[in-house]
Amino acid sequence: MQTTTATQDTPQEGHDAEPAPRPLAEAMKRGLRLRCPACGIGKIFYAYLKVNDYCPHCGAAFHHHRADDAPPYVTIVIVAHVVGTLMVINETFWPDSPVWLQMMIWPVLTIVLSLALLPPIKGALIAYQWAFRMHGFENPATEKRPIETGEPLTP
């Protein structure tokens, strides 16, 4: 089985060596399980869709992720295909189904699937960004939690 790894095309400024590749498939699996793409143990989220600034286990930084509108769009595409297919199948095999039943099933199924799929899709997108070193994940200085000194962090 071929494994895809994500690497950065050019070395970091001030660094001569190419950064080690990050396994894309493993990172995406970890993200889908709502776990840290780096260690697979710490949680990405501290609430339903609120991303931890740092992994509670390994300290990998997540505060600079850019998972804005993509997770809802991907969720909408998946849910629309699933629910739309089920509606067509229902109409094909049970054309006389009552309207009230359809008005109860399809909206509820759409809401439940959307709410269930949104966090794993967002986790996978954050893992994708981490694996390809996008949006701040490429800077080794921000990869780990800073030492707790009590002083505010400076960018």
C-alpha positions in Angstrom: 0.0 0.0 0.0 1.4 3.4 -1.0 1.7 5.9 1.8 1.4 9.6 1.1 3.6 11.9 3.1 3.4 15.6 3.2 6.6 17.6 2.8 7.4 21.3 2.4 8.9 22.3 -1.0 11.4 24.7 0.3 13.4 24.7 3.6 12.6 27.1 6.3 14.5 30.4 6.5 17.6 29.9 8.6 17.4 26.1 8.3 19.6 24.1 6.0 18.0 20.7 6.4 14.7 19.8 4.8 12.1 19.1 7.5 11.0 15.5 8.1 8.0 14.5 6.1 4.7 14.1 7.9 2.5 11.1 7.1 -0.7 12.5 5.5 -2.9 9.3 5.8 -2.1 8.8 9.5 -2.6 12.5 10.3 -6.0 12.5 8.5 -7.1 9.3 10.4 -6.1 10.9 13.7 -8.0 14.1 12.8 -11.1 12.1 11.9 -10.9 10.5 15.4 -10.7 14.0 16.8 -7.1 13.4 18.0 -3.9 15.3 17.6 -2.3 14.7 14.2 1.2 14.7 15.7 0.8 12.2 18.6 -2.7 10.7 18.1 -3.4 10.8 21.8 -4.3 14.4 22.8 -7.7 15.9 21.8 -7.9 18.5 19.1 -11.1 20.0 20.5 -11.9 21.2 24.0 -15.6 21.7 23.1 -17.9 20.8 20.2 -15.9 22.8 17.5 -13.5 24.8 19.7 -9.9 23.9 18.9 -7.3 23.6 21.7 -4.5 26.1 21.3 -2.0 23.2 22.0 -2.3 19.5 22.2 -2.8 18.5 25.9 -0.5 15.5 25.4 2.4 16.5 23.2 2.1 20.3 23.1 1.7 20.6 19.3 0.4 24.1 18.5 -3.1 24.3 16.8 -3.8 28.0 17.5 -2.9 29.0 13.9 -5.1 26.6 12.1 -7.4 28.0 9.3 -10.4 25.6 9.3 -13.0 28.3 8.6 -15.6 27.5 6.0 -14.3 24.3 4.4 -15.6 21.8 7.1 -19.2 23.0 6.7 -19.0 22.9 2.9 -17.6 19.4 2.9 -20.2 18.3 5.5 -23.0 19.8 3.3 -21.8 17.9 0.2 -21.6 14.6 2.1 -24.9 15.0 3.9 -26.7 16.2 0.7 -25.5 13.2 -1.2 -26.4 10.7 1.5 -29.9 12.2 2.2 -30.6 12.8 -1.4 -29.8 9.3 -2.4 -31.9 7.9 0.5 -34.8 10.1 -0.6 -34.6 8.8 -4.2 -34.4 5.2 -3.0 -37.4 5.8 -0.7 -39.4 7.2 -3.6 -38.4 4.3 -5.8 -39.3 1.5 -3.5 -42.1 3.2 -1.5 -43.8 5.8 -3.7 -46.9 5.9 -1.6 -45.1 6.9 1.7 -47.0 9.5 3.6 -45.8 13.1 3.3 -45.9 13.6 7.1 -43.4 10.7 7.5 -41.1 12.2 5.0 -41.3 15.6 6.6 -40.2 14.0 9.9 -37.5 11.7 8.6 -35.4 13.8 6.2 -34.9 17.0 8.2 -34.1 15.1 11.3 -31.6 12.9 9.5 -30.0 15.9 7.8 -29.5 17.7 11.1 -28.2 14.6 12.9 -25.8 13.7 10.1 -24.6 17.3 9.9 -23.9 17.7 13.6 -22.2 14.2 13.8 -20.0 14.8 10.7 -18.8 18.3 11.3 -16.3 17.8 14.1 -14.5 14.8 12.4 -14.3 16.7 9.1 -12.9 19.8 10.9 -10.4 17.6 12.7 -9.3 16.0 9.4 -8.9 19.4 7.8 -6.7 20.6 10.7 -4.6 17.4 10.4 -4.3 18.0 6.6 -3.0 21.5 7.3 -0.6 20.1 9.9 0.7 17.4 7.5 1.4 19.9 4.7 2.8 22.5 7.1 0.2 25.1 6.1 -0.8 28.3 7.9 1.8 28.4 10.6 2.3 24.7 11.1 5.6 25.0 9.1 7.4 27.2 11.7 9.4 25.0 14.1 9.4 27.8 16.7 5.6 27.5 17.1 5.3 23.7 16.9 5.4 23.1 20.7 3.9 24.8 23.7 6.1 27.5 25.0 7.6 27.2 28.5 5.1 28.4 31.1 6.8 31.6 32.4 3.7 33.6 33.3 4.7 36.2 30.7 2.4 36.9 27.8 3.3 35.3 24.5 4.7 37.6 21.8 4.1 36.9 18.1 
